[in-house]
Amino acid sequence: MGHFLLLLTNLAFPLAALGVLLGFLLSPRRGLLKHLTQELKERFGLEEEGEIPQGAVWIHCASVGEVMSMKEMIARLKTFYKRDILVTTTTEAGKETALKNPQIAKALLAPLDFYPSCKRFIRLAKPHRLFIVEREIWPNMLEAAHNAGVPAALINGRISAKSARAYKWVRPLFKRVLGTLSFAALQTKDAAARYESLGVKADKIFVCGNVKYDTLNDRPAKTAEVNKLLAALGWSGKQILVLGSTHPAEETMLLRAAPELIKKGVKIIFAPRHLERKPEIEITLRQSGLHHAFVSQKEFDKNTDVLCADVMGLLQSLYACAALTFVGGSVVPRGAHNLLEPAILSKTVLFGKYFYNTPLTAQALLECGGGVLVDENNFKETVLRLLADPAQLENMSEKARKTALSFKGATDKIMEVVNNYERKTT
């Protein structure tokens, strides 16, 4: 049955691919295809002999986030295997990020999940090992690797309950391809149970945690730049509330609370999750009547009370200057962004009830007292209450850091699984 479903996906692939391509070419987004010829070449595994390093350790990631979280893992795997690292990604942005990593010998867009394309790519690359990152389960990629004798493993694996339920409709297919995995190093016990139900053998499953938390940085590189910015604003020594990765409704919540916070001497910085929203944010801030500025400005009014971080790469350093932090994507149903980024810096973390993307870290912060749930109704009062009690806030901030530190170590655990596997195969 699994073989039959795999065959069906390949028979349907040409029509589906043609439909997607035509839809894209006819859409307003067609301008994003700046390198169409090269992209199609990589998507269909049409590289020439010699364009792909042979015998490398192949790591497949989805996009930017996975490539970034794998940075230490990539270095460790390169040292362990003493081979080149070949990275494929699903997105162009992920590929561009991978190309900036000197540990990576080659970065390409992954071939589409069409068996002939995957087979040809593997024939050209002759990879030593294949590591699939997080949830990039592509049946034809795994089937082609297995048929070519390339051991494949899932690392830093995760899967939502919703995805697991959906996959069960084609369970024979996933049982076939997941059953070929050498091992699965997963983030949580829940993920372990879901992958086992889909066909991964229990003795090949290991719960190792999330490598993303090993990249937590408690020494932000741009702290001096932020301190200079605060001095230019006249904010040095002020109580600063920093909101990271905000969405529109969360900014509305902030701006409603802002007048009273400002009256109490609080200065506010917020970093929108999507910077392409800047024109919309400019209008909203003007309409608010608040004294505001943008980080990208060269000169600042000393009367500024609200600062919008409209540049990339500053958020962690902004968190470092905060008296109190809020992490977005949580008051709105986005699942919450990285709650431990401010926590590792000894900052109490406010967040909303929608933390389904990071349930373990959210619950840990709440249980230890380093995090506080907020919503549109209690946000202002919670901020004022915590900032009015520096001793309590300091105690909570210490608990937040301890919680963040407790989530580190996944990279070491995964490497132990890799080492044990290789020892058994030699």
C-alpha positions in Angstrom: 0.0 0.0 0.0 2.8 2.4 0.9 4.5 1.7 -2.5 1.2 2.3 -4.3 0.7 5.7 -2.5 4.3 6.7 -3.4 3.6 5.8 -7.0 0.4 7.9 -7.0 2.3 11.0 -5.7 4.8 10.7 -8.6 2.1 10.2 -11.2 0.3 13.3 -9.9 3.5 15.4 -9.6 3.9 16.7 -13.1 0.4 18.2 -13.2 0.7 19.6 -9.7 4.1 21.2 -10.5 2.8 22.7 -13.7 -0.2 24.2 -11.9 1.9 25.7 -9.2 4.4 27.2 -11.7 1.7 28.7 -13.9 -0.1 30.1 -10.9 3.2 31.7 -9.7 4.0 33.1 -13.2 0.6 34.7 -13.4 0.6 36.2 -9.9 1.9 39.6 -8.8 4.8 37.7 -7.0 6.4 36.6 -10.3 9.0 39.3 -9.9 10.5 37.2 -7.0 11.7 34.6 -9.5 14.9 36.5 -10.3 16.9 33.4 -11.1 14.2 31.2 -12.6 16.6 29.1 -14.8 18.9 28.3 -12.0 16.1 27.6 -9.5 14.3 25.2 -11.9 17.6 23.5 -12.5 18.1 22.9 -8.8 14.4 22.1 -8.1 14.5 19.2 -10.7 18.0 17.9 -9.8 19.4 18.9 -13.2 22.9 19.9 -12.0 25.8 18.7 -14.1 28.5 16.2 -13.0 30.9 18.0 -10.7 28.5 20.7 -9.6 27.7 18.9 -6.4 30.5 17.7 -4.0 30.5 13.9 -3.7 30.6 11.9 -0.5 29.5 14.9 1.6 27.3 14.8 4.7 24.0 16.0 3.3 21.8 18.1 5.7 18.3 19.1 4.5 16.6 22.2 6.1 13.4 24.0 5.4 14.5 27.7 5.5 16.4 30.4 7.4 15.4 29.4 10.9 16.5 25.8 10.5 19.8 26.7 8.8 20.5 29.2 11.7 19.6 26.7 14.4 21.8 24.1 12.8 25.0 26.2 12.8 26.7 24.4 15.7 25.3 21.1 14.7 26.8 21.6 11.2 30.2 22.4 12.7 30.1 19.3 14.9 29.0 17.0 12.1 31.8 18.3 9.9 34.4 17.6 12.6 32.9 14.2 13.4 32.7 12.9 9.9 35.7 14.8 8.5 33.8 15.4 5.3 32.3 18.3 3.4 28.9 19.5 4.4 26.2 19.8 1.6 23.1 21.7 2.6 19.8 21.8 0.7 16.9 24.0 1.6 13.3 24.4 0.6 13.5 28.2 0.2 15.8 30.6 -1.6 16.2 32.6 1.6 17.4 29.5 3.4 19.9 28.7 0.7 21.3 32.3 0.8 21.7 32.0 4.6 23.5 28.6 4.2 25.9 30.1 1.6 27.1 32.6 4.3 28.3 29.7 6.5 32.0 28.9 5.8 31.5 25.4 7.3 29.2 24.5 4.3 30.9 23.4 1.1 27.8 23.8 -1.0 24.2 25.0 -0.6 21.5 24.3 -3.1 17.7 24.3 -3.3 16.5 20.8 -2.7 15.1 18.8 -5.6 11.3 18.7 -5.5 9.8 15.6 -4.1 9.6 13.7 -7.4 11.4 10.4 -7.4 13.4 10.9 -10.7 14.7 14.2 -9.5 15.7 13.0 -6.1 17.3 9.9 -7.6 19.3 11.9 -10.0 20.4 14.3 -7.3 21.6 11.5 -5.1 23.4 9.8 -8.0 25.3 13.0 -8.6 26.1 13.7 -4.9 26.7 10.2 -3.6 26.1 11.5 -0.1 27.7 9.7 2.9 24.8 10.4 5.2 21.5 12.3 5.0 20.2 14.3 8.0 16.7 15.6 7.7 16.1 18.7 10.0 12.9 19.2 12.1 9.9 18.1 10.0 11.1 18.1 6.4 9.8 14.6 5.6 9.7 14.2 1.9 8.8 10.6 0.9 10.6 10.5 -2.4 13.8 12.0 -0.9 13.9 9.3 1.8 12.9 6.5 -0.7 15.6 7.5 -3.1 18.2 7.7 -0.4 17.2 4.3 1.0 17.3 2.7 -2.5 20.8 4.2 -3.0 22.0 2.8 0.3 22.4 6.3 1.9 21.6 6.1 5.6 19.1 8.8 6.6 18.2 10.2 10.0 15.9 12.8 11.4 17.5 15.3 13.8 15.9 18.0 15.9 12.7 16.4 14.8 9.3 17.8 15.6 5.7 17.3 14.4 2.5 18.9 15.6 -0.6 17.0 16.6 -2.4 18.4 13.6 0.2 17.2 11.2 0.3 13.8 12.8 -3.4 13.4 12.4 -3.2 14.4 8.7 -0.4 12.0 8.0 -2.4 9.1 9.4 -4.7 9.4 6.4 -1.7 8.1 4.4 0.0 6.2 7.2 1.1 3.3 4.9 3.2 5.8 2.9 4.8 7.4 6.0 5.3 4.0 7.6 7.2 2.9 4.5 9.6 5.9 4.4 9.9 6.6 8.1 10.7 3.0 8.7 13.9 3.5 6.7 15.3 6.0 9.1 18.5 5.0 10.9 17.3 7.0 14.0 15.1 9.9 14.9 16.5 12.5 17.4 13.4 14.4 18.5 12.7 17.5 20.5 9.9 16.3 22.8 8.2 13.2 24.2 5.1 14.2 22.3 6.9 14.2 19.1 8.4 10.8 19.9 4.9 9.3 20.5 3.6 10.8 17.2 6.5 9.6 15.1 6.2 6.1 16.6 2.5 6.1 15.7 3.5 6.9 12.1 6.0 4.1 11.8 9.4 4.9 13.4 10.5 2.0 15.5 10.7 2.8 19.2 14.3 1.6 19.6 15.3 4.2 17.0 13.7 7.2 18.8 15.6 9.5 21.1 14.3 12.6 22.8 17.2 15.1 22.8 15.6 18.5 23.1 15.7 21.5 20.7 19.1 22.6 19.3 17.6 26.1 18.8 18.1 26.7 22.5 21.8 25.9 22.3 22.1 29.0 20.1 20.7 31.3 22.8 23.1 34.2 23.2 23.6 36.0 26.5 26.3 38.3 25.0 24.5 40.2 22.2 27.0 41.6 19.7 25.3 45.0 19.3 24.9 46.0 22.9 27.3 49.0 22.5 25.3 50.1 19.5 22.1 50.0 21.5 23.6 51.9 24.4 24.7 54.6 22.1 21.2 54.7 20.7 19.7 55.1 24.2 22.1 57.9 25.0 21.1 59.7 21.9 17.5 59.4 23.0 18.3 60.5 26.5 17.0 57.1 27.8 20.1 56.0 29.7 19.0 54.8 33.2 15.3 54.8 32.3 12.9 51.9 32.8 12.5 50.4 29.3 9.8 48.0 28.1 10.9 46.0 25.0 8.4 44.1 22.9 9.9 41.7 20.4 8.4 40.2 17.2 5.1 42.0 17.5 2.0 41.6 15.3 -0.6 44.3 14.6 -3.0 43.4 17.3 -0.2 43.4 19.9 0.9 46.8 18.8 -2.6 48.0 19.2 -2.6 46.6 22.8 0.7 48.4 23.4 -0.4 51.8 22.1 -3.6 51.7 24.2 -1.5 51.1 27.3 1.3 53.5 26.3 0.0 56.9 27.6 -0.3 55.7 31.2 3.0 53.8 31.0 4.7 56.9 29.7 3.2 59.0 32.5 5.0 56.6 34.9 8.3 57.3 33.2 8.4 54.1 31.2 10.1 54.2 27.7 8.9 51.7 25.1 10.7 49.9 22.2 8.9 47.5 20.0 10.3 45.4 17.1 7.7 44.3 14.5 7.9 40.7 13.4 7.5 41.8 9.7 9.5 44.9 8.7 7.6 45.3 5.5 4.8 46.6 7.6 6.7 49.8 8.3 4.5 52.2 6.2 1.4 50.9 8.1 3.2 51.3 11.4 4.2 54.8 10.6 0.6 55.8 10.0 -0.5 54.1 13.2 2.2 55.9 15.3 1.3 59.2 13.8 -2.4 58.7 14.6 -1.5 57.7 18.2 -0.2 61.2 18.9 2.7 59.7 20.9 6.3 61.1 20.5 7.9 58.3 18.5 10.9 57.6 16.4 12.5 54.8 14.3 15.9 53.2 14.9 16.9 53.9 11.3 16.7 57.7 12.0 20.1 59.4 12.3 18.9 62.1 14.8 16.5 61.8 17.7 14.1 64.1 19.6 14.8 63.9 23.3 11.0 63.9 23.9 10.7 60.5 22.2 8.7 58.0 24.3 8.2 55.1 21.8 10.9 53.7 19.5 10.2 51.3 16.6 13.1 49.0 15.8 12.8 49.0 12.0 16.2 47.3 11.3 17.2 43.7 11.4 19.6 42.1 13.9 19.1 44.3 17.0 16.4 42.5 18.9 18.6 40.5 21.3 20.7 43.6 22.1 17.5 45.6 22.7 16.3 42.8 25.1 19.5 43.3 27.0 18.7 46.9 27.8 15.1 46.1 29.0 13.7 46.3 32.5 10.9 44.1 31.3 10.1 42.2 28.0 7.2 40.9 26.0 7.4 38.3 23.2 5.0 38.6 20.4 3.0 36.1 18.3 1.4 35.1 21.6 -1.5 37.5 22.3 -2.5 36.7 18.7 -2.7 33.1 17.5 0.7 32.7 16.0 2.1 30.2 18.6 4.6 32.6 20.2 8.1 33.4 19.0 11.3 32.5 21.0 10.4 33.1 24.7 13.9 32.2 25.8 15.7 34.9 23.9 15.0 37.5 26.6 15.0 34.9 29.4 18.6 33.9 28.8 19.5 37.6 29.4 17.8 37.5 32.9 14.7 39.3 31.7 11.2 38.5 33.0 9.1 37.5 30.0 5.5 38.6 29.4 3.5 36.6 26.7 0.0 35.7 25.8 -2.0 32.4 25.9 -1.1 31.4 22.3 2.2 29.6 22.9 1.4 26.3 21.1 4.7 26.5 19.1 6.7 26.6 22.3 4.6 24.9 25.0 7.5 23.4 27.0 9.4 26.7 27.4 6.2 28.6 28.1 5.1 26.2 30.8 8.5 26.1 32.3 8.7 29.9 32.5 5.2 30.1 34.1 5.9 27.3 36.6 9.2 28.8 37.8 7.9 32.4 38.0 10.1 33.8 35.2 7.2 34.4 32.9 3.7 36.0 33.2 0.6 35.6 31.0 -0.9 38.7 29.7 -3.8 39.8 27.4 -5.4 42.9 26.1 -7.2 43.4 29.4 -4.3 43.1 32.0 -1.2 44.1 30.0 -1.0 47.6 31.2 -1.6 46.7 34.9 0.9 43.9 34.8 3.6 46.0 33.4 3.0 48.8 35.9 2.8 46.3 38.8 6.1 44.6 37.9 8.1 47.7 37.2 6.9 49.2 40.5 8.6 46.3 42.4 12.3 46.1 41.4 13.1 43.4 44.0 10.4 41.1 42.8 11.3 41.7 39.1 14.9 40.9 39.8 14.0 37.6 41.5 11.7 36.7 38.5 14.4 37.6 36.0 16.9 35.2 37.7 14.3 32.4 37.5 13.8 33.2 33.8 17.5 32.8 33.1 17.7 29.5 35.1 14.8 28.2 33.0 16.6 29.2 29.7 19.8 27.5 30.8 17.9 24.3 31.6 16.9 23.9 27.9 20.4 23.9 26.6 22.3 20.7 25.7 20.4 19.2 22.7 23.4 19.4 20.3 25.5 17.3 22.7 22.7 14.7 23.0 22.2 14.4 19.3 25.9 14.0 18.7 25.9 11.2 21.3 23.1 9.5 19.3 25.2 9.9 16.1 28.3 8.6 17.7 26.5 5.5 19.1 24.9 4.8 15.7 28.2 5.0 13.8 29.9 2.8 16.4 27.2 0.1 15.9 27.6 0.2 12.1 31.3 -0.2 12.0 
